[in-house]
Amino acid sequence: MDEAQCNTAVFEEWVNRNPLRRWRDEKGFSLRVAAAEFGVTFATVNHWERGRKVPRPSSFALIAALMGVPIEDLAGKWHRWLQERPETGDQNGSADG
């Protein structure tokens, strides 16, 4: 495995720890099904899960409600996940959705 492949593997492992991705996987929801639940596009959910964008507060509240967790718990998990971001992969992030 070369360095680029290793970096990609590290980044994908990080993405798989996203709280929304884990919940979606547990529920067996595709990106499109999750997007329909949240009232956003599948690309928006993908951006959230890959750390490219952070959900807006209203979207964050809906995500927490659908996941059945307090928004404070989800926000804490999301923040810790973002802090663990590897130095590889997608490097931009902003509020969206």
Buried (B, 14 or more C-beta within 10 A) or exposed (E): EEEEEEBBEBBEEBBEEBBBBBBBEEEEBEBEBBBBBBEBBBBBBBBBBBBBBBBEEEBBBBBBEBBEBEBEEBBEBBEEBEEEBBEBBEEEBEEBB
